[in-house]
Amino acid sequence: MSRFWHDAVEFFPILLNGVVLTIVVTLGSLLLSTVLGLVWAMMRVSGSRVLSSLSAGLINVIRGIPIIVLLFYLYFVMPDFGVTLSALQAAILGLGIAYSAYQAENFRAGIEAIDKGQIEAAQSIGMGWWMTMRRVVLPQAVRIVLPPYGNVMIMMLKDSSQASTITVAELALQGKLIASSTFKNSSVFTLVALMYLTMRVPLILLVRHFEKRAARR
């Protein structure tokens, strides 16, 4: 145990650099997936058969592609088409697109959970579709989707480790590099696991808070 703590003190500053990149990838992809997911969800409930079918098709395609394949395509294949992304940009874009499909389904479920009578009442006083969504539906839907949104944040934090496959030096890759050069696999990966867990704890508490609030409502 004393050796572990000695190794932890030695490797912690290096792994901390990986933590910073892990947080950047997670937050960047979370923002992108939220925006795209909301767009896909709005298309699904727009009432337009064309937009709804297009959104459903995109969601099915995105969900059918493994995240690692999407990352490889963005980082290694897109340069063949004249689009070159940095590893960090490809990681954020890939994870954001991948998770936008799951975000879209969460948002759609929240929107469709709103009582249809409220929508009809809003339209009866002259509100258009977009104004009804913005003033009546979305504010209530947000409260409904907060618990699953929190779970998405937790999953995205863990899946940010897949960015290491395209050379993003986040926490998992930093741990692998240290372990391969020092052969202290047990100490390094135990420390990596503890750091991931430490980052997850605030998110888990946040999700529980959202769930309790939703239950009270």
KEROBA-880374 format. One record per atom (N, C-alpha, C): x, y, z. Coordinates in steps of 0.001 Angstrom, whole numbers, padded with zeros to 6 digits, always signed. Layout:
% KEROBA-880374
XYZ ...
***
This chain:
% KEROBA-880374
+000828-001210+000000 +000000+000000+000000 +000867+001268+000000 +001957+001232+000767 +002834+002405+000817 +003446+002681-000549 +003751+001613-001293 +004291+001791-002638 +003253+002439-003560 +001990+002037-003377 +000936+002635-004199 +000862+004138-003964 +000876+004556-002707 +000787+005982-002417 +002014+006731-002927 +003160+006085-002881 +004369+006713-003439 +004211+006905-004946 +003698+005875-005624 +003471+005971-007070 +002389+007004-007380 +001369+007069-006531 +000282+008013-006757 +000780+009450-006708 +001636+009741-005736 +002208+011087-005631 +003059+011409-006854 +003759+010406-007371 +004638+010621-008523 +003851+010810-009817 +002801+010011-010001 +002093+010008-011281 +000902+010964-011328 +000440+011412-010178 -000768+012237-010139 -000664+013503-010999 +000427+014274-010940 +000493+015486-011768 +000387+015191-013262 +000973+014077-013709 +000900+013723-015131 -000528+013333-015498 -001148+012508-014657 -002513+012080-014929 -003492+013246-014863 -003158+014245-014072 -004030+015412-013950 -004162+016133-015291 -003088+016134-016088 -003184+016704-017433 -004211+015939-018270 -004242+014625-018081 -005233+013812-018788 -006640+014105-018307 -006783+014399-017011 -008097+014734-016471 -008649+015992-017131 -007782+016974-017334 -008208+018231-017967 -008759+017954-019363 -008037+017148-020148 -008512+016825-021494 -009787+015985-021446 -009892+015098-020465 -011119+014311-020313 -012318+015219-020077 -012145+016220-019236 -013232+017159-018949 -013566+017989-020180 -012547+018418-020915 -012780+019205-022132 -013569+018390-023154 -013152+017144-023362 -013854+016276-024325 -015292+016043-023877 -015483+015777-022589 -016821+015499-022070 -017736+016705-022214 -017271+017870-021801 -018108+019072-021869 -018387+019480-023309 -017359+019404-024156 -017549+019778-025559 -018540+018869-026257 -018390+017568-026073 -019299+016624-026717 -020689+016678-026099 -020776+017000-024798 -022082+017136-024153 -022853+018310-024744 -022169+019421-024931 -022815+020597-025532 -023274+020300-026950 -022400+019682-027745 -022750+019376-029133 -023901+018379-029200 -023853+017340-028378 -024916+016329-028406 -026248+016919-027955 -026207+017877-027033 -027444+018516-026570 -028095+019323-027688 -027285+020113-028388 -027811+020932-029480 -028347+020053-030610 -027542+019095-031050 -027972+018216-032137 -029169+017363-031719 -029133+016836-030492 -030239+016016-030016 -031543+016782-029978 -031477+018049-029569 -032684+018873-029537 -033204+019121-030956 -032286+019326-031890 -032693+019522-033289 -033378+018263-033824 -032749+017091-033593 -033365+015847-034081 -034741+015639-033442 -034859+015938-032146 -036130+015734-031442 -037212+016667-031973 -036856+017915-032214 -037829+018872-032741 -038296+018462-034129 -037390+017911-034913 -037776+017409-036230 -038750+016241-036107 -038527+015364-035121 -039392+014198-034932 -040816+014591-034571 -040956+015665-033777 -042298+016051-033308 -042855+017236-034077 -042223+017588-035185 -042635+018776-035937 -043978+018615-036633 -044409+017383-036839 -045645+017149-037574 -045422+017004-039065 -044191+017258-039516 -043844+017085-040921 -043336+015664-041149 -043977+014958-042058 -043571+013573-042309 -042154+013504-042844 -041782+014470-043674 -040438+014478-044259 -039386+014686-043168 -039589+015720-042346 -038619+016008-041278 -038559+014879-040260 -039724+014325-039917 -039765+013236-038954 -039031+012009-039473 -039258+011673-040746 -038589+010507-041331 -037091+010729-041452 -036698+011954-041825 -035275+012275-041935 -034592+012159-040584 -035232+012695-039545 -034664+012628-038210 -034563+011178-037717 -035622+010404-037933 -035606+009000-037502 -034503+008227-038217 -034327+008513-039517 -033269+007841-040276 -031887+008191-039762 -031655+009472-039484 -030365+009909-038956 -030073+009269-037601 -031074+009246-036739 -030894+008662-035407 -030546+007178-035505 -031239+006457-036380 -030970+005022-036529 -029566+004771-037083 -029151+005602-038034 -027806+005454-038599 -026748+005724-037545 -026916+006820-036802 -025937+007190-035781 -025846+006110-034701 -026992+005602-034271 -026994+004577-033224 -026423+003255-033716 -026425+003057-035016 -025914+001803-035557 -024415+001780-035781 -023754+002935-035620 -022309+003017-035837 -021598+003059-034484 -020685+002140-034201 -019932+002191-032940 -019160+003501-032828 -019037+004000-031623 -018362+005276-031404 -016935+005238-031921 -016237+004139-031687 -014840+004064-032101 -014710+004136-033617 -015658+003547-034345 -015633+003610-035807 -015886+005042-036270 -016814+005719-035611 -017098+007111-035952 -015874+007985-035716 -015163+007747-034612 -013950+008510-034328 -012881+008251-035385 -012704+006983-035748 -011728+006642-036784 -012083+007321-038107 -013362+007336-038446 -013787+007925-039722 -013488+009428-039740 -013825+010099-038648 -013608+011546-038602 -012127+011896-038632 -011312+011107-037931 -009895+011455-037786 -009031+010941-038935 -009323+009732-039431 -008464+009124-040438 -009017+009199-041863 -010342+009233-041999 -010940+009185-043339 -011262+010576-043881 -011749+011466-043029 -012148+012792-043501 -011026+013569-044198 -009748+013405-043799 -008684+014087-044550 -008645+013698-046025 -009118+012506-046364 -009179+012104-047771 -010155+012960-048559 -011105+013597-047851 -012092+014476-048489 -011738+015944-048302 -010531+016198-047838 -010066+017563-047661 -010434+018206-046340 -010961+017433-045399 -011344+017965-044086 -010432+017341-043028 -009537+018139-042486 -008587+017644-041491 -008941+018198-040122 -009158+017311-039188 -009500+017697-037821 -008373+017293-036877 -008183+018097-035845 -007250+017680-034805 -007869+016515-034046 -007050+015799-033293 -007565+014663-032532 -008632+015107-031535 -008416+016244-030895 -009382+016750-029924 -010689+017135-030609 -010599+017811-031760 -011803+018185-032493 -012581+016956-032952 -011867+015959-033449 -012526+014728-033905 -013189+014007-032740 -012553+014016-031573 -013118+013349-030399 -014407+014023-029960 -014394+015346-029870 -015587+016080-029457 -016706+015906-030476 -016354+016018-031761 -017358+015880-032817 -017926+014463-032850 -017056+013469-032751 -017508+012081-032812 -018410+011707-031649 -017978+012022-030433 -018794+011712-029265 -020082+012528-029254 -019987+013783-029701 -021185+014627-029752 -022221+014087-030715 -021782+013667-031891 -022707+013097-032870 -023277+011777-032367 -022420+010927-031813 -022868+009617-031331 -023945+009760-030263 -023717+010648-029322 -024665+010785-028217 -025866+011652-028565 -025813+012369-029671 -026969+013177-030059 -028191+012298-030327 -027962+011072-030792 -029079+010158-031056 -029797+009793-029762 -029029+009537-028694 -029636+009191-027410 -030281+010418-026764 -029635+011562-026924 -030227+012788-026418 -031553+013077-027114 -031595+012831-028422 -032814+013096-029183 -033985+012275-028671 -033740+011011-028368 -034811+010155-027868 -035260+010609-026478 -034325+011054-025651 -034704+011581-024336 -035561+012834-024471 -035131+013746-025337 -035878+014983-025533 -037258+014704-026126 -037316+013794-027088 -038604+013464-027711 -039569+012896-026677 -039060+012004-025828 -039908+011427-024791 -040424+012504-023842 -039556+013466-023504 -039983+014549-022624 -041040+015421-023265 -040867+015723-024545 -041836+016562-025262 -043174+015855-025378 -043146+014582-025725 -044390+013841-025925 -045095+013535-024607 -044402+013712-023477 -045028+013476-022178 -045920+014646-021741 -045779+015786-022410 -046587+016952-022064 -048022+016729-022522 -048951+017109-021685 -050378+016937-021976 -050749+017647-023286 -051382+016924-024184 -051778+017492-025479 -052747+018652-025301 -053506+018622-024201 -054458+019699-023966 -053783+021051-023813 -052578+021061-023237 -051853+022321-023092 -051439+022874-024449 -051030+021971-025340 -050638+022396-026686 -051840+022952-027436 -052974+022261-027332 -054186+022727-028008 -054653+024061-027447 -054523+024225-026116 -054918+025489-025504 -054032+026631-025984 -052727+026374-026090 -051804+027407-026558 -052102+027794-027997 -052394+026796-028819 -052694+027080-030223 -054032+027791-030382 -054938+027518-029453 -056259+028145-029544 -056208+029640-029259 -055172+030104-028559 -055052+031542-028288 -054093+032213-029269 -053773+031490-030343 -053009+032112-031422 -051526+031839-031439 -051046+030989-030548 -049621+030668-030568 -049307+029744-031731 -048210+030036-032439 -047738+029147-033491 -047018+027952-032900 -046571+027043-033804 -045918+025817-033333 -044656+026128-032545 -043820+027001-033088 -042562+027294-032433 -042766+028008-031094 -043684+028963-031048 -043941+029667-029793 -044523+028718-028737 -045369+027805-029164 -045923+026812-028240 -044811+025952-027652 -043892+025540-028513 -042763+024743-028037 -041907+025532-027058 -041623+026771-027414 -040688+027571-026618 -041276+027994-025282 -042570+028324-025235 -043155+028875-024023 -043943+027866-023181 -044411+026813-023813 -045275+025871-023094 -044624+024504-022922 -044148+023926-024020 -043715+022534-024001 -042306+022369-023443 -041336+023073-024018 -039942+022859-023649 -039633+023150-022171 -040174+024232-021577 -039877+024452-020155 -040312+023281-019271 -041418+022633-019597 -041863+021481-018813 -041082+020224-019182 -040754+020080-020463 -040016+018897-020921 -038622+018846-020315 -038020+020006-020109 -036667+020056-019548 -036630+019382-018185 -037627+019639-017357 -037665+019032-016026 -037808+017518-016109 -038515+017046-017125 -038729+015606-017279 -037445+014908-017714 -036680+015552-018594 -035506+014890-019171 -034238+015073-018331 -034298+015845-017268 -033088+016082-016473 -032471+014795-015911 -033251+013884-015314 -032618+012648-014801 -031909+011836-015883 -032562+011517-017027 -031820+010780-018059 -030681+011593-018655 -030815+012904-018669 -029725+013752-019164 -028495+013605-018269 -028732+013515-016972 -027622+013299-016045 -026940+011966-016277 -027724+010938-016582 -027138+009631-016878 -026291+009677-018150 -026738+010456-019119 -025960+010627-020350 -024617+011273-020040 -024604+012248-019144 -023348+012894-018759 -022372+011880-018173 -022882+010986-017330 -022023+009976-016709 -021463+009025-017764 -022316+008565-018674 -021855+007658-019728 -020857+008346-020651 -021089+009619-020916 -020187+010347-021798 -018816+010532-021159 -018797+010748-019845 -017518+010866-019142 -016712+009586-019301 -017371+008434-019152 -016671+007161-019297 -016238+006933-020740 -017126+007236-021686 -016804+006984-023091 -015790+007972-023653 -015497+009037-022907 -014451+009953-023368 -013111+009239-023463 -012983+008100-022754 -011739+007323-022816 -011489+006773-024218 -012558+006656-025034 -012382+006154-026393 -011628+007151-027274 -011546+008400-026814 -010771+009397-027556 -009296+009033-027591 -008873+008177-026658 -007475+007755-026646 -007113+006971-027906 -008111+006388-028570 -007841+005594-029773 -007396+006463-030946 -007651+007772-030850 -007194+008672-031916 -006172+009665-031353 -005433+009212-030357 -004270+009899-029780 -004597+011112-028920 -005820+011275-028482 -006107+012334-027516 -005564+011885-026161 -004666+012663-025613 -003965+012257-024385 -004814+012536-023150 -006021+011956-023128 -006864+012120-021947 -006416+011134-020870 -007215+010981-019846 -006784+010233-018667 -006398+008786-018975 -007211+008091-019771 -006928+006680-020058 -005611+006517-020814 -005373+007374-021804 -004138+007259-022584 -002926+007644-021741 -003075+008675-020923 -001968+009053-020043 -001595+007894-019128 -002602+007218-018602 -002335+006058-017755 -001639+004950-018519 -002072+004697-019740 -001456+003653-020559 +000004+003978-020861 +000278+005243-021161 +001652+005654-021465 +002557+005508-020246 +002041+005903-019076 +002844+005775-017861 +003090+004306-017542 +002046+003487-017658 +002181+002063-017336 +003158+001370-018277 +003134+001752-019560 +004023+001099-020526 +005477+001486-020326 +005724+002654-019722 +007105+003096-019513 +007651+002721-018136 +006764+002486-017179 +007212+002171-015815 +006921+000730-015412 +006020+000072-016157 +005584-001303-015857 +004884-001413-014503 +004409-000286-013987 +003668-000289-012724 +002168-000282-013036 +001706-001337-013686 +000329-001397-014163 -000683-001297-013025 -000426-002026-011960 -001385-002054-010854 -001583-000663-010252 -000499+000007-009947 -000585+001327-009331 -001223+002339-010272 -000788+002325-011529 -001251+003334-012483 -002734+003197-012757 -003181+001997-013097 -004574+001845-013493 -005521+001877-012298 -005022+001552-011104 -005833+001760-009903 -006054+003244-009683 -005000+004022-009884 -005108+005471-009733 -006020+006062-010800 -005907+005570-012035 -006778+006041-013106 -008241+005757-012774 -008518+004535-012301 -009885+004166-011941 -010424+005063-010824 -009591+005355-009832 -010013+006213-008728 -010297+007632-009207 -009521+008111-010167 -009730+009467-010676 -011014+009542-011497 -011294+008499-012275 -012565+008462-012997 -013732+008440-012005 -013602+007631-010969 -014655+007536-009965 -014861+008870-009258 -013766+009549-008975 -013859+010850-008323 -014604+011856-009191 -014364+011813-010493 -015081+012713-011400 -016550+012337-011521 -016848+011057-011372 -018223+010604-011525 -019084+010915-010316 -018492+010942-009120 -019285+011108-007901 -020153+012373-007930 -019604+013554-008283 -020477+014741-008336 -021617+014574-009339 -021352+013911-010456 -022407+013698-011448 -023482+012750-010921 -023063+011709-010208 -024028+010770-009628 -024920+011487-008615 -024321+012335-007774 -025101+013085-006793 -026048+014055-007491 -025593+014641-008601 -026434+015566-009354 -027632+014835-009961 -027385+013644-010500 -028476+012852-011070 -029499+012486-010005 -029043+012079-008837 -029959+011737-007750 -030782+012944-007329 -030143+014108-007332 -030862+015339-006999 -031968+015599-008008 -031652+015450-009296 -032650+015639-010344 -033795+014645-010204 -033451+013387-009911 -034459+012352-009796 -035411+012636-008623 -034864+013110-007499 -035701+013423-006348 -036620+014600-006662 -036101+015601-007352 -036927+016742-007718 -038041+016337-008670 -037684+015473-009630 -038698+015009-010590 -039784+014205-009881 -039361+013387-008896 -040335+012568-008160 -041280+013445-007351 -040744+014517-006758 -041609+015421-005975 -042610+016128-006872 -042175+016453-008114 -043073+017145-009024 -044134+016204-009576 
***
